[in-house]
Amino acid sequence: MDIINAITNGASSVEAVKSETYATMGSGCCTQQVERLIECLCPPEEE
């Protein structure tokens, strides 16, 4: 839940999520899941 909260509160990169939650600091297997959560939970960037 901490990862989802970080993303919905503005963390829009894996590094930002990592600094707020310590996610992706182990073997790196969850990096793809964090990237996917960012894609799904962040509003699309306007061009």
Beta strands, then each sheet from edge to edge (+ up, - down):
end
